[in-house]
């Protein structure tokens, strides 16, 4: 049993190493400019080892994107669910997403700077997965905002529309930060976003 557990842990460790290095190569060279050999070289494994874990470059890219996005959405939910008030939940989910972007800037660059053609012309299963996960995230935001409407904290605006507005604001702040050089952390901009959003949607000022 212990041997099987060690083998499984080693399997996941190697797979994680490969995905981590692949992320850096994809961010630097783009999907089309990256080869499996380059990922193998960056991760320190033979090309054959890469194919032991993934069917090919597209499979590796799909796994990297979907697993990283799932991790981000999970972090956002965990942060929000630790809070009791609507304000606390909104603040926590914004801050959690900003922290994730700061820690995973290379991954986010794949979305923003490099791979729009991949998502528009590439793997249909990946596109569908991204859309489904995003809409599930919107539904989660909607549930948080619905609590605020029911409690009288937020105006009687359809929560789903407000959820899309909040997600759009978050994404706009992220894109702006990614494109704007400087040392100011993205997390420092959370208060500005919250001030704009809550004073626009809230009945009372904070």
N, C-alpha and C positions, 0 to 999 in steps of 0.2 A: 504493500500500500504506500509506504514512504517513498519507494523508488518511483512509483507511478506519479505521486504528487510532485516529486522533484522534477520528473520529466515534463509534467504539465507546466510547472512554474517556469522551467527553462524555455519551453515552447513559447509561452506568453511573453517572456522577457525578450527573446529574440525578435518576435513579431513586433513588439513595441519599439525596439531599437530600429527596426527597418522602417516602420511607419514614421518615426521621428526624423530620421535622416531623409526619407523620401519627401517629407514636408519641406525641408530646407531646399532640396534640389528643385522641386516643383515651383517653389516660390521664386527661386533665382532664375530658372530657365523656362518655366511654363510647361504645360502638359506636353505639347508637341515637340518641344525642344529637349525633353528629358528622355533618357534611355534607361532600360533596366540595368544595364551595365554600370551606368553612372550611380544609380541608387545602390547597387551592390558595392561599388567602390567606396562610396560615402559611409556605408553602414559597416564595412569591414567583413562582409560575407561574400561567398562565391555567388555567381549568377544563378547556379543551380539551386542554391539555398533559397534565393528569393522565390523561385518557382515552386519550391516546396511549401511556401506559405501562401502564395498568390498565383493565380492563373496567368497573370500578365500585368502589364502596366496599367491598363484600364481597371482591372480588378483591384489593384493596389490603390490606385487613385480614389476609386469609389469607397473602399474601406476607410481610407484616411479621412475623406470628407464626411462620410456619414457618422463615423465614430466620434470625430471631433465635434460635430454639430450636436450630437446626442449628449456629449459631455457638457457642452455649453448650456443647453437647455436644462439639463439636470441641475447644474450649479445655480442657475437663475431661480429655479423652483425651490431648491433647498433654502436659498437665501431668503426668498420671499416668505416661505412658510414658517420661518422662525419668528416672523413679526405678527403682531395681532391687529394693528390698525391698518387702515387702507393706506395712509401716508407712509407708514413704515414699510409696507409691502412694496409700494411703488418705488420708494427710495432704495430698498434692498435689491430689487430686480434690475434697476438701472445700474446701480453700483456694481452688481455682480457681473453684468454683461460687459461693462467698461473694464473691469479687472481682467476678465477673460481675454479681451482683445489686447490689453497691454501685455499679458503673458504669452499670447499666441499671435504676435504681430505678423510673423511670416505666413502663418496659415491664413490670416485674414487678407493678406496681400494677394493670395491666390484668387480669392473672390473678387476683390476690388480692382486689381491691376492687370490680372493675367488671363483669367479663365472664362470670360463671358462667352467666348465662342464655344467652349466646351459645353457649357450649360445650354446654349441655344441650339447647338448642332450635334452634340455628342450623345452619351449614354442616356437612353430614355428612362431606364430604371433609376438612374441617379437623379435625373431631373424630377421624376415623380416623387422620389423619396424626399428630396429637398423641399418640394412644395407641400407635401403632406406634413412633414415635421414643422414647417413654418406655420401652416394653418393651425396645427395643433397648439403651437406656441401662442398664436393670436387668440385662440379659444381660451387659453389659460389667462392671458392678459384680460380678456373679456370677463372672466369669472371674478378676477380681482376687482376690476372696475365696477362690476355689477354690485358688489358688496358696498362699494362707496356710494353708488346711487341709492341703494336701498337704505343705507344709513343716513342719507341726507348730506353726505360730505361732498358729493359730486352732483353737478347739474343733471337734469333729466335729458341727457343726450344719449342716444343709443350706444350702449357700452361697446358693441362691436366696432362701430365707427370710431369711437374714442380709442379702442385698442389699436386699430390700424394707425391712427394719428400718433399714438405714443411710440409704436414700433418704428414708424417713419422718422420721428424725431431722433430716436436713439440711433438709427442707421445713419442719419445725416450727420450727427455729431461724430460718429465713428469715421465716416468717409472723410470729413473735414480734417480730423486729427491725423488720419493716415497720409493725407496729401500735404499737410502743412508741416514743414520741418520745425523742430524746436524740442526743447527738453521738458516742456510742461506735460505732466502725465494726463492721460485721458480721464482718469478718475477724478481729477480736480475740476472737471467740467460738469460733474453730476449735479451739483447744486444749481448751476445756471439752467440746465435742462428742466429740473424739477420746478424751479421758479416760474419758468415760462409755461410749462404744462399745467401745473396746479393752479396758478393764478388765472389761467385761461379757462380751465374746466371746473375750478372749485367755486363754491358759494362764498366761502370766507377766505381771507388771506391767512397764510400760516402765521 
